[in-house]
């Protein structure tokens, strides 16, 4: 909050005083901007990872290569009916 107060003092007229109420009004908007930026960055990384995974899987299927161990999943463990007689 002190950093916002200093920033608002620099943006305002020279030597002006910024009341705490005015600084408190700006805090939610700063949170919205920071939160939106973080969400966009995380979503961008998730989308890039998903695209790389799909490209890797496509190329492995196209050329008959096994998936890398880090990407491979064992589908038999996920099937509850696989253990049934």
DOTI-323736 format. One record per residue: z, y, x negated of N, C-alpha, C, O, CB in turn; residue in one letter. Coordinates in Angstrom, 1 decimal. Glycine has a CB too. Layout:
% DOTI-323736
n.up  n.north  n.east  ca.up  ca.north  ca.east  c.up  c.north  c.east  o.up  o.north  o.east  cb.up  cb.north  cb.east  code
Z  Y  X  Z  Y  X  Z  Y  X  Z  Y  X  Z  Y  X  A
...
This chain:
% DOTI-323736
n.up  n.north  n.east  ca.up  ca.north  ca.east  c.up  c.north  c.east  o.up  o.north  o.east  cb.up  cb.north  cb.east  code
0.0  -1.2  -0.8  0.0  0.0  0.0  0.0  1.2  -0.9  -0.6  2.3  -0.5  1.2  0.0  1.0  X
0.7  1.2  -2.0  0.7  2.3  -2.9  -0.7  2.5  -3.5  -1.1  3.7  -3.7  1.7  2.1  -4.1  X
-1.4  1.5  -3.8  -2.8  1.6  -4.3  -3.7  2.3  -3.3  -4.5  3.1  -3.6  -3.3  0.2  -4.7  X
-3.5  1.9  -2.0  -4.3  2.6  -1.0  -4.0  4.0  -0.9  -4.8  4.9  -0.6  -4.1  1.9  0.4  X
-2.7  4.4  -1.0  -2.3  5.8  -0.9  -2.9  6.6  -2.0  -3.4  7.7  -1.8  -0.7  5.9  -1.0  X
-2.9  6.0  -3.2  -3.5  6.7  -4.4  -5.0  6.9  -4.2  -5.6  8.0  -4.4  -3.2  6.0  -5.7  X
-5.7  5.8  -3.6  -7.1  5.9  -3.4  -7.4  7.0  -2.3  -8.3  7.8  -2.5  -7.6  4.6  -2.9  X
-6.6  7.0  -1.3  -6.8  8.0  -0.2  -6.6  9.4  -0.8  -7.2  10.4  -0.3  -6.0  7.7  1.0  X
-5.6  9.6  -1.7  -5.4  10.9  -2.2  -6.5  11.4  -3.1  -6.9  12.5  -3.1  -4.1  10.9  -3.1  X
-7.1  10.5  -3.8  -8.3  10.8  -4.7  -9.5  11.1  -3.8  -10.3  12.0  -4.2  -8.6  9.6  -5.6  X
-9.7  10.5  -2.7  -10.8  10.7  -1.8  -10.7  12.0  -1.0  -11.6  12.6  -0.6  -11.0  9.6  -0.9  X
-9.4  12.4  -0.8  -9.2  13.6  0.0  -9.2  14.8  -0.8  -9.6  14.8  -2.0  -7.8  13.5  0.7  X
-8.9  16.0  -0.2  -8.9  17.3  -1.0  -7.9  17.2  -2.1  -6.9  16.5  -2.0  -8.6  18.4  0.0  X
-8.1  17.9  -3.2  -7.3  18.0  -4.3  -5.9  18.5  -4.0  -5.7  19.5  -3.3  -7.9  18.8  -5.5  X
-4.8  17.8  -4.4  -3.5  18.2  -4.2  -3.0  17.9  -2.8  -1.9  18.3  -2.4  -3.3  19.6  -4.4  X
-3.7  17.2  -2.0  -3.3  16.9  -0.6  -2.3  15.7  -0.6  -2.3  14.8  -1.5  -4.5  16.6  0.3  X
-1.5  15.7  0.4  -0.5  14.6  0.6  -1.0  13.7  1.7  -1.4  14.2  2.8  0.9  15.2  0.9  X
-0.9  12.4  1.5  -1.3  11.4  2.5  -0.1  10.8  3.2  0.7  10.2  2.5  -2.2  10.3  1.9  X
0.1  11.0  4.5  1.3  10.4  5.2  1.2  8.9  5.2  0.1  8.3  5.2  1.4  11.0  6.6  X
2.3  8.2  5.2  2.4  6.8  5.2  1.7  6.2  6.5  1.1  5.2  6.5  3.8  6.3  5.1  X
1.8  6.9  7.6  1.2  6.5  8.8  -0.3  6.4  8.7  -0.9  5.4  9.2  1.5  7.4  10.0  X
-0.9  7.3  8.0  -2.4  7.3  7.8  -2.8  6.1  6.9  -3.8  5.4  7.1  -2.9  8.6  7.1  X
-1.9  5.8  5.9  -2.2  4.7  5.0  -2.1  3.4  5.8  -2.9  2.4  5.6  -1.3  4.7  3.7  X
-1.0  3.3  6.6  -0.8  2.1  7.4  -1.9  1.8  8.4  -2.2  0.7  8.7  0.5  2.2  8.2  X
-2.6  2.9  8.8  -3.7  2.7  9.8  -4.9  2.1  9.1  -5.8  1.4  9.7  -4.1  4.0  10.4  X
-5.1  2.3  7.7  -6.2  1.8  7.0  -6.0  0.3  6.6  -7.0  -0.3  6.3  -6.5  2.7  5.8  X
-4.8  -0.1  6.5  -4.5  -1.5  5.9  -5.3  -2.6  6.7  -5.9  -3.4  6.0  -3.0  -1.7  6.0  X
-5.3  -2.6  8.0  -6.1  -3.7  8.7  -7.6  -3.7  8.4  -8.2  -4.7  8.3  -5.9  -3.5  10.2  X
-8.1  -2.5  8.2  -9.6  -2.4  7.9  -9.8  -3.0  6.5  -10.9  -3.6  6.3  -10.1  -1.0  8.0  X
-9.0  -2.7  5.6  -9.1  -3.2  4.2  -9.0  -4.7  4.3  -9.7  -5.4  3.6  -8.0  -2.6  3.3  X
-8.1  -5.2  5.0  -7.9  -6.7  5.2  -9.2  -7.3  5.8  -9.6  -8.4  5.4  -6.7  -7.0  6.1  X
-9.8  -6.7  6.8  -11.0  -7.2  7.4  -12.1  -7.3  6.3  -12.8  -8.3  6.2  -11.4  -6.3  8.6  X
-12.3  -6.2  5.6  -13.3  -6.2  4.5  -13.1  -7.2  3.5  -14.0  -7.9  3.1  -13.4  -4.8  3.9  X
-11.9  -7.3  3.0  -11.6  -8.4  2.0  -11.8  -9.8  2.5  -12.3  -10.6  1.9  -10.1  -8.2  1.4  X
-11.3  -10.0  3.7  -11.4  -11.3  4.4  -12.9  -11.7  4.6  -13.3  -12.8  4.4  -10.7  -11.3  5.7  X
-13.7  -10.7  5.0  -15.1  -11.0  5.3  -15.8  -11.3  4.0  -16.7  -12.2  3.9  -15.8  -9.8  6.0  X
-15.5  -10.6  2.9  -16.1  -10.8  1.6  -15.7  -12.2  1.1  -16.6  -12.9  0.6  -15.6  -9.8  0.6  X
-14.5  -12.6  1.2  -14.0  -13.9  0.8  -14.7  -15.0  1.6  -15.1  -16.0  1.0  -12.5  -14.1  0.8  X
-14.8  -14.9  2.9  -15.4  -15.9  3.7  -16.9  -16.0  3.4  -17.4  -17.1  3.3  -15.3  -15.5  5.2  X
-17.6  -14.9  3.1  -19.0  -15.0  2.8  -19.2  -15.7  1.4  -20.1  -16.5  1.3  -19.6  -13.5  2.7  X
-18.3  -15.4  0.5  -18.4  -16.1  -0.8  -18.2  -17.6  -0.7  -18.9  -18.4  -1.3  -17.4  -15.5  -1.8  X
-17.2  -18.0  0.0  -16.9  -19.4  0.2  -18.0  -20.1  1.0  -18.4  -21.2  0.6  -15.5  -19.6  0.9  X
-18.5  -19.5  2.0  -19.6  -20.1  2.8  -20.8  -20.2  2.0  -21.5  -21.2  2.1  -19.8  -19.2  4.0  X
-21.1  -19.3  1.1  -22.3  -19.3  0.2  -22.1  -20.5  -0.8  -23.1  -21.2  -1.0  -22.4  -18.0  -0.6  X
-20.9  -20.7  -1.3  -20.7  -21.8  -2.2  -20.8  -23.2  -1.5  -21.4  -24.1  -2.0  -19.4  -21.7  -2.9  X
-20.3  -23.3  -0.3  -20.4  -24.5  0.5  -21.9  -24.8  0.8  -22.3  -26.0  0.7  -19.6  -24.4  1.8  X
-22.6  -23.8  1.2  -24.0  -24.0  1.5  -24.8  -24.4  0.3  -25.7  -25.3  0.4  -24.6  -22.7  2.1  X
-24.6  -23.9  -0.9  -25.2  -24.2  -2.1  -24.9  -25.7  -2.5  -25.8  -26.4  -2.9  -24.9  -23.3  -3.2  X
-23.6  -26.1  -2.3  -23.2  -27.4  -2.6  -23.9  -28.4  -1.7  -24.3  -29.5  -2.1  -21.7  -27.6  -2.6  X
-24.0  -28.1  -0.4  -24.6  -29.0  0.6  -26.1  -29.1  0.3  -26.6  -30.2  0.4  -24.4  -28.4  2.0  X
-26.7  -28.1  -0.1  -28.2  -28.1  -0.5  -28.4  -29.0  -1.7  -29.3  -29.8  -1.7  -28.7  -26.7  -0.7  X
-27.5  -28.9  -2.7  -27.7  -29.7  -3.9  -27.4  -31.2  -3.6  -28.1  -32.1  -4.1  -26.7  -29.3  -5.0  X
-26.4  -31.5  -2.7  -26.2  -32.8  -2.3  -27.4  -33.4  -1.6  -27.8  -34.6  -1.9  -24.9  -32.9  -1.4  X
-27.9  -32.7  -0.6  -29.1  -33.2  0.1  -30.3  -33.4  -0.8  -31.0  -34.4  -0.6  -29.4  -32.2  1.2  X
-30.5  -32.5  -1.7  -31.6  -32.7  -2.7  -31.4  -33.9  -3.5  -32.4  -34.7  -3.8  -31.8  -31.4  -3.6  X
-30.2  -34.1  -4.0  -29.9  -35.3  -4.8  -30.1  -36.6  -4.0  -30.7  -37.5  -4.5  -28.5  -35.2  -5.4  X
-29.6  -36.6  -2.8  -29.7  -37.8  -2.0  -31.2  -38.1  -1.7  -31.6  -39.2  -1.7  -28.9  -37.6  -0.7  X
-32.0  -37.0  -1.4  -33.4  -37.2  -1.1  -34.1  -37.8  -2.3  -34.9  -38.7  -2.2  -34.0  -35.9  -0.7  X
-33.9  -37.2  -3.5  -34.6  -37.7  -4.7  -34.1  -39.2  -5.0  -35.0  -39.9  -5.5  -34.3  -36.8  -5.9  X
-32.8  -39.5  -4.8  -32.4  -40.8  -5.1  -33.1  -41.8  -4.1  -33.5  -42.9  -4.6  -30.9  -40.9  -4.9  X
-33.2  -41.5  -2.9  -33.9  -42.3  -1.9  -35.4  -42.4  -2.2  -36.0  -43.5  -2.1  -33.7  -41.8  -0.5  X
-36.0  -41.3  -2.6  -37.4  -41.3  -2.9  -37.8  -42.2  -4.0  -38.8  -42.9  -4.0  -37.9  -39.9  -3.1  X
-37.0  -42.1  -5.1  -37.3  -42.8  -6.3  -36.5  -44.1  -6.5  -36.5  -44.8  -7.5  -37.1  -42.0  -7.5  X
-35.7  -44.5  -5.5  -35.0  -45.8  -5.5  -33.9  -45.8  -6.5  -33.6  -46.8  -7.1  -35.9  -46.9  -5.8  X
-33.3  -44.6  -6.8  -32.2  -44.6  -7.7  -30.8  -44.6  -7.0  -30.8  -44.2  -5.8  -32.3  -43.3  -8.6  X
-29.8  -45.1  -7.7  -28.5  -45.1  -7.0  -27.9  -43.7  -7.0  -28.2  -42.9  -7.9  -27.5  -46.1  -7.7  X
-27.1  -43.4  -6.0  -26.4  -42.1  -5.9  -25.4  -42.0  -7.1  -24.9  -43.0  -7.5  -25.7  -41.9  -4.6  X
-25.2  -40.9  -7.7  -24.2  -40.7  -8.7  -22.8  -41.2  -8.1  -22.6  -41.0  -6.9  -24.1  -39.2  -9.2  X
-22.0  -41.7  -8.9  -20.7  -42.2  -8.5  -19.9  -41.2  -7.7  -19.1  -41.5  -6.8  -19.9  -42.7  -9.7  X
-19.9  -39.9  -8.2  -19.2  -38.9  -7.5  -19.6  -38.6  -6.1  -18.9  -38.1  -5.3  -19.2  -37.6  -8.3  X
-20.9  -38.9  -5.8  -21.4  -38.7  -4.4  -21.5  -39.9  -3.6  -21.6  -39.8  -2.3  -22.8  -38.1  -4.6  X
-21.4  -41.1  -4.2  -21.5  -42.3  -3.4  -20.2  -42.6  -2.6  -19.1  -42.3  -3.0  -21.7  -43.5  -4.3  X
-20.4  -43.0  -1.4  -19.3  -43.5  -0.5  -19.6  -44.9  -0.1  -20.7  -45.3  0.0  -19.2  -42.5  0.7  X
-18.5  -45.6  0.1  -18.6  -47.0  0.5  -18.5  -47.1  2.0  -17.4  -46.9  2.6  -17.5  -47.9  -0.1  X
-19.6  -47.2  2.7  -19.6  -47.2  4.2  -18.9  -48.4  4.8  -18.5  -48.3  5.9  -21.1  -47.2  4.7  X
-18.8  -49.5  4.1  -18.2  -50.7  4.6  -16.7  -50.5  4.9  -16.1  -51.1  5.8  -18.4  -51.9  3.7  X
-16.0  -49.7  4.1  -14.6  -49.4  4.2  -14.3  -48.6  5.5  -13.3  -48.6  6.1  -14.0  -48.7  3.0  X
-15.3  -47.8  5.9  -15.2  -46.9  7.1  -15.4  -47.6  8.4  -15.0  -47.1  9.4  -16.1  -45.7  6.9  X
-16.0  -48.8  8.4  -16.3  -49.5  9.6  -15.2  -50.4  10.0  -14.9  -51.4  9.3  -17.6  -50.3  9.4  X
-14.5  -50.1  11.1  -13.3  -50.9  11.5  -13.8  -52.3  12.0  -12.9  -53.2  11.9  -12.6  -50.3  12.6  X
-15.0  -52.5  12.4  -15.5  -53.8  12.9  -15.9  -54.7  11.8  -16.2  -55.9  12.0  -16.6  -53.6  13.9  X
-16.0  -54.2  10.6  -16.5  -55.0  9.5  -15.5  -56.1  9.1  -15.9  -57.2  8.6  -16.7  -54.1  8.2  X
-14.2  -55.9  9.4  -13.2  -56.9  9.2  -13.0  -57.9  10.3  -12.4  -59.0  10.1  -11.8  -56.2  8.9  X
-13.6  -57.7  11.4  -13.5  -58.5  12.6  -14.3  -59.8  12.3  -15.4  -59.8  11.8  -13.9  -57.8  13.9  X
-13.8  -61.0  12.8  -14.5  -62.3  12.5  -15.6  -62.4  13.5  -16.3  -63.4  13.4  -13.6  -63.4  12.7  X
